[in-house]
Amino acid sequence: MAQSPSVAASSRSIVLIAFVLVIAALYLGRQIFIPLALAFIFSFLLSPAVIFLERIRFGRIPSVLTVLILSFALVGTVSWAVATQFVAIMDELPSYKANLDLKIRTLHTSRNATLSKASATVQELDKELSAVPAELSAERSQSRETQATRALRPIPVQMAAPPSSLLEDLREMLGPLAAPAETAAMAVIFTLFVLVKRGDIRNRAIRLAGRGRLNLMTQAFDDAAKRLSRYLLLQFLVNAGCGLLFGFALHFLGVPHALLWGVFAAVLRFVPYVGPLIAVALPVMMALAVFPGWHQAGLALGIFFVLELTIANFVEPLVYGAHTGISSLAILVAAVFWAMLWGPVGLILSTPLTVCLIVLGRHVPQLNFLEVILGDEPVLLPQQCFYQRLLASDPEEARTIADAQLRENSLESLYGLVILPALKLAEQDRGDNRIDDTQLEFVLQTVKELIEDLGEQCAEEIPDSTGKLLKTELVKTRIACIAAASGADALVATMLAQVLCQAGYDARTLGQGFLENATGASRDDYNMVAVSSISPFAVGQARSVCKALRAAFPGVRVVMGMWSFECEAARQRLGPACSGSVVNNLAEALAQIRQFVEPVPVAGTFEESDNRQDIPV
């Protein structure tokens, strides 16, 4: 029963409100959700190692603790080294000013406004940096004077402040690093519990999404967890390998702090599109600041782009497969969305989180819309795309879809898998009054023009052994393809005739006049007759045509193409007199005809039949 408009509007309002509430919760609760998301990502990365230790009877908790200690010890060591090098760069910045100023002056040949502004900015920075020591010395002398004057003044008595807590002392000591440290600590704790309780979490997810399909959802979740773990692990290894190679290259070029730039390259590759550009810009700027010439900066830029192109075009397709499962637009939108919600951490986690959402949408029926929105799989089948463009009055794109299918498949596949199903959709919409007469006429006329063009192509000459082109005429196998009714039935009859001609048969599309003059026709004119009926409401017409053929040509085999029915249902509706050879697709029709007759090709000229008629629309 169809929903009333008020119920449908209420459902859409509820979905919209729920969507807004989820976004608000993600933003307001980011201090909890960010470490929780990191924990799930880390658990997918580390679960293969934990499972391996469990298989060698290491125990779950010892396995989790061992993997966590080793992993975060490695991360902590690299982070400490990176922080040390970053502090060293801050200390060395004043020494790079002269080299940068020299490079700016070399580019200052035309004295344009942009470069002059850059030079002025550098000079102002120089003055400010040189003024810092003088200001510090003045502040120190002033502090000595104030200390001397304070010694002569009476000391005011103040009430003792309450003792601060250990957490407050740690925050004050860490300063701006306090928030990232808290997030990292919470992520470690969450990761520990997720890895230890992963079986319980999996069972709860299956209970929520299964709803009576326990076996199916168990297999789906196990498969999804394995695929997701493999993808995230491979992505981590590929990015880490890229950063390692780039760091080694910078080290051999002599660029300072190569470890820092390698780590930046590995981390920023998680950021779609702009991440690699930022990763190469930083070391190139360092090379420009350190070296007097442009050679090292150009080499660093060239090495990175060669490495990036190699990984993107050869390594990642080989490792990940043909595609990652995320559409390009979804990657961009997800990066902007998560960056607005969670800042830089959300930008880095945007791709892994999007992969997780797609996997959930693929295996949880309630979240299937996520796969449709974010995935790169086509959401419409080729026949649906073809029919949709016809409904949109866009014959050019419909022809493009047909041409693309024809380049990859045969004419039989194009007709049987794209155009025939599209005509079935049109007939279903006509029966349900979802398409008006103008739209239906446009669809049929466009398909008629298309199959006429394709018919001219398939009737082109066939090369013989000498390389010359000859037509094919089959004198011993003649097949008549007639339509039970006009319109779509006639179009399918023409398509069937073209497929049969391409297969080597002398097939002709005949109109209703063939039946009207059947009594005067010779029984030997045709070896077989194929009847085409695509409309689900034209069973009576198909039955009448079949009976007329049986009466006029008792010895001729009749193949009933009931394209909108299952074969058994079509046999029951046609009755015993016409249920001998019933097919519902072009491939079955061709196979059925091949069982009855075999073509005998004779080189010659293919003459058009006088009975061939234009396709009525």
C-alpha positions in Angstrom: 0.0 0.0 0.0 1.4 3.4 -1.0 2.2 5.9 1.7 0.1 9.0 2.0 1.9 12.3 1.2 1.7 13.4 4.8 3.4 10.2 6.0 6.1 10.4 3.3 6.8 14.1 4.2 7.0 13.1 7.9 9.5 10.3 7.1 11.7 12.7 5.1 11.5 15.2 8.0 12.6 12.6 10.5 15.5 11.5 8.3 16.6 15.1 7.9 16.4 15.8 11.6 18.3 12.6 12.4 21.0 13.6 9.9 21.4 17.1 11.5 21.5 15.6 15.0 24.2 13.1 13.9 26.4 15.9 12.5 25.8 18.0 15.6 26.8 15.1 17.8 29.9 14.4 15.8 31.0 18.1 16.1 30.0 18.7 19.7 31.4 15.3 20.9 34.6 15.4 18.8 36.8 15.1 21.9 35.3 11.6 22.3 34.6 10.7 18.7 38.0 11.6 17.3 40.0 9.2 19.6 37.2 6.6 19.1 37.6 6.8 15.3 41.3 6.6 15.7 40.9 3.6 17.9 38.8 1.7 15.3 41.3 2.6 12.5 44.2 1.5 14.6 42.3 -1.7 15.5 41.8 -2.6 11.9 45.5 -1.9 11.2 46.7 -3.9 14.2 44.2 -6.8 14.2 46.2 -9.0 11.7 49.2 -8.9 14.0 47.1 -9.6 17.1 45.3 -12.5 15.3 48.7 -13.9 14.3 50.0 -13.9 17.9 46.8 -15.5 19.1 47.1 -18.3 16.6 50.5 -19.2 18.1 48.8 -19.4 21.5 50.2 -16.2 22.9 46.9 -15.2 24.5 44.6 -12.4 23.6 45.6 -9.8 26.3 49.3 -10.5 26.0 49.0 -10.3 22.2 47.1 -7.0 22.3 49.6 -5.5 24.8 52.6 -6.7 22.8 51.3 -5.3 19.6 50.3 -2.0 21.2 53.6 -1.5 23.0 55.6 -2.2 19.9 53.4 -0.1 17.6 53.1 3.0 19.9 56.8 2.8 20.8 57.6 3.0 17.2 55.2 5.9 16.7 56.5 7.6 19.8 60.1 7.3 18.6 59.3 8.6 15.2 57.3 11.5 16.6 60.1 12.4 19.0 62.6 12.5 16.2 60.2 14.5 14.0 59.6 17.0 16.8 63.3 17.4 17.5 64.0 18.1 13.8 61.1 20.5 13.7 62.5 22.5 16.6 65.9 22.5 15.0 64.3 24.0 11.8 62.8 26.8 13.9 66.2 27.5 15.4 67.9 27.6 12.0 65.3 29.8 10.2 67.3 33.1 10.7 70.3 31.6 9.0 68.3 30.8 5.9 67.2 34.4 5.4 70.2 35.6 3.5 70.0 32.7 1.0 66.3 33.3 0.4 66.9 37.0 0.0 69.5 36.3 -2.6 67.1 34.1 -4.6 64.4 36.7 -4.4 66.8 39.3 -5.8 67.8 37.0 -8.6 64.1 36.8 -9.6 63.9 40.6 -9.3 64.9 41.4 -12.8 61.7 43.1 -13.9 61.1 44.8 -10.5 57.4 43.9 -10.6 55.2 44.7 -7.8 54.7 41.2 -6.5 58.4 40.4 -6.1 59.1 43.9 -4.7 56.5 43.2 -2.0 58.1 39.8 -1.2 61.5 41.4 -0.9 60.1 44.1 1.4 58.4 41.5 3.5 61.6 39.6 3.9 63.4 42.8 4.8 60.8 43.6 7.4 61.1 40.1 8.8 64.9 40.7 8.9 64.4 43.9 10.9 62.0 42.2 13.3 64.3 39.2 13.8 67.3 41.5 14.5 65.3 43.6 16.9 64.4 40.6 19.1 67.8 40.4 20.9 67.8 44.1 21.6 64.3 43.9 23.0 65.3 40.9 25.1 68.4 42.7 26.6 66.2 45.8 27.3 63.7 43.6 29.1 66.4 41.9 31.1 67.9 45.2 32.3 64.4 46.5 33.1 63.7 43.4 35.1 67.0 43.9 37.1 65.9 47.4 37.9 62.5 46.4 39.0 63.9 43.6 41.2 66.2 46.2 42.9 63.3 48.5 43.5 61.1 45.6 44.7 63.7 44.7 47.3 63.2 48.1 49.0 59.4 47.8 48.9 57.4 45.8 51.5 56.3 42.4 50.4 52.5 42.2 50.2 50.9 39.2 51.9 48.8 37.1 49.6 46.5 34.1 50.3 47.9 30.8 49.1 46.2 29.5 46.0 44.7 26.0 46.2 47.1 23.3 45.0 46.7 22.4 41.4 46.0 18.9 40.3 48.4 16.6 38.4 46.3 16.9 35.2 46.5 20.7 35.3 50.2 20.6 35.9 50.7 18.3 32.9 48.5 20.5 30.8 50.5 23.6 31.8 53.8 21.8 31.2 52.8 20.5 27.7 51.2 23.8 26.7 49.8 23.6 23.1 50.7 19.9 22.9 48.2 19.1 25.8 45.2 18.5 23.5 47.0 16.2 21.0 48.5 14.3 23.9 45.1 13.8 25.5 43.6 12.6 22.2 46.5 10.2 21.7 46.2 8.8 25.2 42.4 8.3 24.8 43.0 6.7 21.4 45.5 4.2 22.9 43.0 3.3 25.7 40.1 2.9 23.2 42.3 0.8 20.9 43.2 -1.5 23.8 39.6 -2.2 24.6 38.5 -2.5 21.0 41.2 -5.1 20.3 40.4 -7.0 23.5 36.6 -6.9 23.0 36.5 -7.1 19.3 34.5 -10.3 19.4 31.8 -8.8 21.6 31.7 -5.6 19.4 31.3 -7.8 16.3 28.5 -9.8 17.9 26.6 -6.6 18.9 26.9 -5.2 15.4 25.6 -8.5 14.0 22.7 -8.4 16.4 21.8 -4.9 15.4 22.1 -5.5 11.7 21.2 -9.2 11.3 17.5 -9.3 12.2 17.2 -13.0 11.7 19.9 -13.4 9.1 22.6 -14.5 11.5 24.6 -16.7 9.1 24.5 -14.1 6.2 25.5 -11.2 8.4 28.3 -13.2 10.1 29.9 -14.0 6.8 29.3 -10.4 5.6 30.9 -8.9 8.7 33.9 -11.3 8.7 34.5 -10.6 5.0 34.1 -6.8 5.5 36.5 -6.8 8.5 39.1 -8.7 6.5 38.8 -6.5 3.5 38.9 -3.3 5.5 41.9 -4.5 7.6 43.7 -5.4 4.4 42.9 -2.2 2.7 44.0 0.0 5.6 47.1 -2.0 6.2 48.1 -1.8 2.6 47.4 1.9 2.4 49.5 2.4 5.5 52.4 0.3 4.0 52.2 2.1 0.6 52.2 5.6 2.2 55.0 4.6 4.6 57.0 3.2 1.7 56.5 6.4 -0.3 57.7 8.5 2.7 60.7 6.3 3.3 61.8 6.4 -0.3 61.3 10.1 -0.5 63.2 10.6 2.7 66.1 8.5 1.5 66.2 10.5 -1.8 66.3 13.8 0.1 69.0 12.5 2.4 71.2 11.6 -0.6 70.5 15.1 -2.1 71.7 16.6 1.1 68.5 18.3 2.1 68.5 18.8 5.9 66.0 17.0 8.2 65.1 14.3 5.6 63.3 12.2 8.2 60.9 15.0 8.9 60.0 15.5 5.2 59.7 11.7 4.7 57.2 11.4 7.6 55.3 14.4 6.3 55.1 12.8 2.9 53.8 9.5 4.4 51.2 11.2 6.6 50.0 13.8 4.0 49.4 11.1 1.4 46.3 10.2 3.5 45.0 13.7 2.7 43.4 13.5 -0.7 44.5 15.7 -3.6 46.2 18.5 -1.7 48.2 16.3 0.7 51.0 15.3 -1.8 51.3 18.9 -3.0 52.0 20.1 0.5 54.3 17.2 1.2 56.6 18.1 -1.8 56.3 21.9 -1.2 57.9 21.8 2.2 61.2 20.1 1.4 61.5 22.0 -1.9 61.3 25.3 0.1 63.9 23.9 2.5 66.2 23.1 -0.4 65.7 26.6 -1.8 66.6 28.0 1.6 69.7 25.9 2.2 71.4 25.6 -1.2 72.6 28.5 -3.2 71.4 27.2 -6.5 68.2 25.7 -7.8 69.6 22.2 -8.6 68.6 20.4 -5.4 65.1 21.9 -5.3 64.4 20.8 -8.9 65.7 17.3 -8.2 63.6 17.0 -5.1 60.5 18.1 -7.0 61.2 15.7 -9.9 61.9 12.7 -7.7 58.7 13.2 -5.8 56.6 13.5 -8.9 58.2 10.4 -10.5 57.6 8.5 -7.2 54.0 9.7 -6.9 53.2 8.9 -10.5 54.7 5.4 -10.2 52.8 4.6 -7.0 49.5 6.1 -8.2 49.6 4.3 -11.6 51.4 1.1 -10.9 51.7 0.2 -7.2 48.3 1.2 -6.0 46.3 -0.5 -8.8 48.4 -3.6 -8.2 48.0 -3.6 -4.5 44.4 -2.2 -4.0 42.9 -3.7 -7.2 41.3 -1.9 -10.1 39.7 0.7 -7.8 39.4 1.6 -4.1 35.6 1.6 -4.1 35.3 5.4 -3.5 34.2 7.8 -6.1 36.4 10.8 -6.7 33.7 13.3 -5.8 33.1 11.4 -2.5 36.8 11.6 -1.6 36.7 15.3 -2.1 33.4 15.9 -0.3 34.5 13.6 2.6 37.8 15.5 3.0 35.9 18.8 3.3 33.2 17.3 5.6 35.6 15.6 8.1 38.0 18.6 8.0 35.2 21.0 9.0 34.0 18.6 11.7 37.3 17.5 13.2 40.0 19.7 11.8 43.4 18.3 10.6 42.7 14.9 12.2 39.5 14.6 10.3 41.3 15.5 7.1 43.8 12.7 7.6 41.1 10.2 8.5 38.7 11.2 5.8 39.6 8.4 3.3 39.8 5.6 5.9 36.5 6.7 7.5 34.8 6.9 4.1 36.0 3.3 3.3 34.5 2.2 6.6 31.2 3.8 5.8 31.1 2.2 2.3 31.7 -1.2 3.8 28.9 -0.6 6.3 26.6 0.4 3.6 27.5 -2.6 1.5 26.8 -5.2 4.3 24.1 -3.5 6.5 20.8 -3.1 4.6 19.7 -0.1 6.7 22.8 1.8 5.6 22.8 0.8 1.9 22.4 4.5 0.9 26.0 5.1 2.0 27.4 2.8 -0.7 25.1 4.4 -3.3 26.3 7.9 -2.3 30.0 7.3 -1.6 30.9 4.2 -3.8 32.3 4.2 -7.3 30.2 1.3 -8.5 27.5 2.3 -11.1 24.2 2.8 -9.3 22.2 2.2 -12.6 22.6 -0.7 -14.9 23.4 0.0 -18.6 19.9 -0.7 -19.6 18.6 1.6 -16.9 21.0 4.4 -17.9 20.0 3.9 -21.6 16.3 4.1 -20.8 16.8 7.0 -18.4 18.5 9.1 -21.0 15.6 8.4 -23.4 13.1 9.5 -20.8 15.2 12.7 -20.4 15.0 13.3 -24.2 18.7 12.9 -24.6 19.2 10.6 -27.6 22.9 11.6 -28.0 23.9 10.3 -24.6 21.7 7.2 -25.1 23.6 6.6 -28.3 26.9 7.1 -26.5 25.9 4.4 -24.0 25.0 2.0 -26.7 28.2 2.7 -28.6 30.2 2.1 -25.5 28.5 -1.3 -24.9 29.0 -2.2 -28.5 32.7 -1.5 -28.4 33.1 -4.0 -25.5 30.4 -6.6 -26.5 28.7 -8.0 -29.5 25.6 -6.8 -31.2 23.7 -9.7 -29.6 24.8 -8.6 -26.1 23.9 -4.9 -26.8 20.4 -5.9 -27.9 19.9 -8.5 -25.3 21.4 -6.8 -22.3 20.7 -3.1 -22.9 18.1 -2.3 -25.6 15.6 -5.1 -25.0 15.5 -4.6 -21.2 15.1 -0.9 -21.8 12.1 -1.6 -24.0 10.7 -3.9 -21.3 11.0 -1.0 -18.8 9.1 1.3 -21.3 6.3 -1.3 -21.7 6.1 -1.7 -17.9 5.8 2.0 -17.4 3.2 2.2 -20.1 1.2 -0.5 -18.4 1.4 1.3 -15.1 0.6 4.7 -16.7 4.0 6.2 -15.6 4.8 7.3 -19.1 2.7 9.3 -21.5 2.2 8.7 -25.2 4.6 11.5 -26.2 7.5 10.0 -24.2 6.7 6.5 -25.4 6.7 7.6 -29.0 10.0 9.4 -28.5 11.6 6.3 -26.9 10.4 4.0 -29.7 11.4 6.4 -32.5 14.9 6.8 -31.0 15.4 3.1 -30.6 14.1 2.5 -34.1 16.7 4.9 -35.6 19.4 3.4 -33.5 18.8 -0.2 -34.5 18.5 0.9 -38.2 21.9 2.4 -38.0 23.3 -0.7 -36.2 21.6 -2.9 -38.8 23.5 -1.1 -41.6 26.7 -1.7 -39.7 26.0 -5.4 -39.1 25.0 -5.9 -42.8 28.5 -4.8 -43.9 30.5 -7.3 -45.9 32.4 -10.2 -44.3 36.1 -10.7 -45.3 36.8 -14.0 -47.1 40.1 -15.8 -47.3 41.4 -13.6 -50.1 40.9 -10.4 -48.2 38.0 -9.3 -50.4 34.6 -8.3 -48.9 31.6 -10.4 -49.9 28.0 -10.4 -48.8 26.5 -13.5 -47.2 23.3 -15.1 -48.5 21.8 -18.2 -46.9 19.6 -20.0 -49.3 18.7 -23.0 -47.3 17.8 -21.3 -43.9 15.2 -18.7 -44.2 13.6 -17.3 -41.0 10.7 -14.9 -40.8 10.7 -12.5 -37.8 7.2 -11.0 -37.2 5.8 -8.9 -34.4 2.7 -9.8 -32.4 1.8 -6.1 -32.4 3.3 -2.8 -33.6 5.6 -0.6 -31.6 8.1 -2.3 -29.3 7.2 -5.8 -30.6 8.3 -4.7 -34.1 11.5 -3.3 -32.8 12.5 -6.5 -31.1 11.6 -8.5 -34.2 14.0 -6.3 -36.2 16.7 -6.8 -33.6 16.3 -10.5 -33.6 16.5 -10.5 -37.4 19.8 -8.6 -37.3 21.3 -10.9 -34.7 20.3 -13.9 -36.9 21.7 -12.3 -40.0 25.0 -11.7 -38.2 25.0 -15.4 -37.1 24.7 -16.5 -40.7 21.0 -17.0 -41.3 18.7 -15.4 -43.9 16.4 -13.7 -41.5 13.7 -11.2 -42.7 11.5 -8.9 -40.7 8.0 -9.2 -42.0 4.9 -7.2 -41.2 1.3 -8.2 -40.5 0.7 -8.5 -44.3 2.6 -11.8 -44.2 -0.2 -13.3 -42.1 -2.9 -11.8 -44.2 -1.5 -13.4 -47.4 -0.4 -16.5 -45.7 -2.8 -18.7 -47.5 -1.3 -17.8 -50.9 2.3 -18.2 -49.7 4.4 -21.3 -50.3 5.2 -23.4 -47.3 8.8 -23.7 -48.4 9.4 -20.0 -48.3 10.6 -20.1 -44.7 12.1 -22.8 -42.5 11.1 -21.1 -39.3 9.1 -18.2 -38.0 10.0 -16.2 -34.8 7.2 -14.3 -33.1 8.1 -11.3 -31.0 5.9 -10.1 -28.1 7.3 -7.8 -25.5 4.2 -6.2 -24.0 3.0 -8.1 -20.9 -0.6 -7.3 -22.1 -0.2 -8.7 -25.6 -0.4 -12.4 -24.8 -3.7 -12.7 -26.6 -2.3 -11.2 -29.7 0.8 -13.5 -29.6 -1.5 -16.5 -29.1 -3.6 -15.4 -32.2 -0.5 -14.9 -34.3 0.8 -18.4 -33.3 -2.5 -20.1 -34.1 -2.6 -18.3 -37.5 0.9 -19.5 -38.3 0.1 -23.1 -37.2 -2.9 -23.1 -39.5 -1.1 -21.5 -42.5 2.2 -23.4 -42.2 1.7 -26.7 -40.4 5.2 -27.9 -41.0 7.1 -24.7 -40.1 8.6 -24.4 -36.6 7.5 -21.4 -34.6 9.6 -19.8 -31.9 7.7 -17.6 -29.5 9.7 -14.8 -28.1 7.8 -13.8 -24.9 10.4 -11.2 -23.7 8.6 -10.0 -20.6 7.7 -13.4 -19.1 9.4 -16.3 -17.5 9.4 -19.2 -20.0 7.1 -21.4 -17.8 4.7 -18.6 -17.1 4.6 -17.8 -20.9 3.8 -21.4 -21.8 0.9 -21.5 -19.4 -0.6 -18.3 -20.7 -0.1 -19.3 -24.4 -1.7 -22.7 -24.0 -0.6 -26.1 -25.3 -1.0 -25.2 -28.9 1.8 -22.5 -28.8 4.0 -23.6 -26.0 6.5 -25.7 -27.9 9.4 -23.3 -28.3 9.1 -20.4 -25.9 12.1 -18.1 -25.2 12.5 -14.9 -23.3 15.8 -13.5 -24.4 17.7 -13.2 -27.6 20.5 -15.6 -26.6 17.9 -18.4 -26.0 16.2 -17.6 -29.3 19.5 -17.9 -31.2 20.3 -21.2 -29.3 16.8 -22.6 -30.0 17.1 -21.8 -33.7 20.5 -23.4 -33.9 19.1 -26.6 -32.6 16.7 -26.8 -35.5 18.6 -25.7 -38.6 22.2 -25.1 -39.6 23.2 -22.3 -42.0 24.8 -23.0 -45.4 26.7 -19.9 -46.4 27.0 -19.0 -50.1 29.0 -16.0 -51.3 26.8 -13.6 -53.3 24.7 -10.6 -53.0 22.2 -10.2 -50.2 18.9 -9.1 -51.8 16.2 -7.3 -49.7 12.9 -9.1 -49.4 9.8 -7.6 -50.9 8.0 -8.5 -47.7 10.4 -6.4 -45.6 8.6 -3.4 -44.2 9.5 -0.3 -42.2 9.3 -0.7 -38.4 5.9 0.7 -37.2 6.2 3.0 -34.2 
